[in-house]
Amino acid sequence: MQDHRAAGAVPEVTGPPTTRGPEQVFGKLPRRSRTVRPSRLWSIRQNIPRGARRVLITIGVLTPLLAWWALTASQAVNPVFLPSPQDVLRSGQELIASGELAADTFATVRRVVLGFGLAVLVSVPLGLLIGSFRAGEALFEPLLALLRYLPASAFIPLLLIWLGLGEPSKVGLLFIGTVFFNTLMTADVVRLVPRELIQVSYTLGANRREVLRKVIFPHALPGMIDAMRVNAAAAWNFVVVAELVASTSGLGYRIVRSQRFLQTGRIFAVLIVIGFIGLAIDLSFRKLRSSVAGWAA
Amino acid sequence: MSAPLRVHGLVKEFPKGRRGCVRVLDNIDFEVAAGEFVCVVGVNGSGKSTLLSIIAGLLPPTSGELKLNGSPITGPGPERGMVFQAPSLYPWRTVERNVAFGLELLGVPRVERRARVSWYLEVMGLTPFTQSLPNQLSGGQRSRAAIARALACEPQLLLLDEPFGALDVQTKEDMQVFLREVWTRTGTTVIMVTHDVEEAVFLAQRVVVLASDPGRIADNIPVDLPPDRPLEVKRDPPFLRLRSRVEDMVRAHHHNHLAGAAPTA
């Protein structure tokens, strides 16, 4: 045999003293010959180069816009069905100039603030109650879980009977459409507060009230803001639905009215405004979350 | 010195299934003297964490008596500070405000609070991290912050539930030396639960071995090592003998689940 006494020499290794290994028992395991090849753009959950990211974003946004422009410029589609970007821009300018856009936006935003605000005021304490106490859970959750599946738009006729054609029925629809979801989502994030965190607080001398106020609420806050962000989007959907049905102002009303006069350019302009306001709401909730709960970033 | 903690005839059962229940602790009797450092060891499922939670007042016993300084334990309180395995720091509070939590609840004025907190941060070597958030700390620093937070309420009893379980071996040993130091400096009575026998023997003045199914006290082993214990003690023959003795005891009371599954080659 060779001499292993030289420094760094590897002694002969024979492996464990196996008598009957898996290969003897099961036979040979098939092997793959190819391994996963590296990819710059298509590696799962890997960062891509900055430049590539910018190019992809530009392509993703500009392609549909260009396609729209090309389709209308070729005059292949009747402009009543699909107005050109220039038409939409002109319609938008008209709506701004006449002051209709500002008035409609104000009416719609006001309804969202009232209806969704009311839903938040009810759902946050209720969610805290359900998520923190088994008694609260037993008392409220079964009914809420059922009510959540009743489509809010199905309540419109009932709301019109109960509250009339004015503002209360629209605010009511927004409330019904968001309060159940927001309550249950709040309860879920409250339930995620680690048990040890609550227990350790008791051993530091906290009573139940203090645990709720100084431990559960701050821990659940970022999750509650996330729930609000999701449900604010739903509220924004419901408000337009409410205005489509019976209204004399608001962005949804403007869409219905434009439809009557086949002003598709105006419909498009209003849709774009709705999209951007939605985006602004989303961004402001994100901002709120990072400013009040930066620790959970 | 009178025993600050007396546990007598403690039984704990958890409901299981429709009507049955499972007994996790059976007739536990034990006492801890003021200023003593006791480690409770046992395999998983021996009910050692349950025992600690009952002493903390977080779980009610099924039957039996628990008294701290002669008054019965009925619920959790700041005189029995607890530290869990995963350091349960408040992630939105800085280290300073984490440690100040109990003092805020007591209504300690701001100036005094500051002074007290900074003393414990100093003892724990956390002064440079006063304004850090927990997620900016290393595992060892988080453990120290959790211990500082419990100690800041000046508990008569410090309950540690495998506080170093998630740390790497080197950090864990640093923390052990550290904990001995803190214990000497503060004079707090400590009950620590662990499954690491070496840790128990190194830290404690007495090791309580729990047998499992149901959990009951198998033995009480005094650790007659010198009070001044550098890490090197772990290599000395007296330490190794004691460690082997405790390990044998733990193993003897461990239902060997692997016994039936050994390969029959």
Interface residues (C-beta under 8 A of the other chain):
Chain A: T19 R20 P194 E196 L197 Q199 V200 S201 Y202 T203 L204 G205 A206 E210 K214 V215 P218 H219 A293 W295 A296
Chain B: S53 A56 G57 L58 G75 P76 G77 P78 R80 G81 M82 V83 F84 A86 S88 Y90 P91 W92 F101 G102 L105 L106 L133 N135 A146 R149 A150 C153 L159 A265
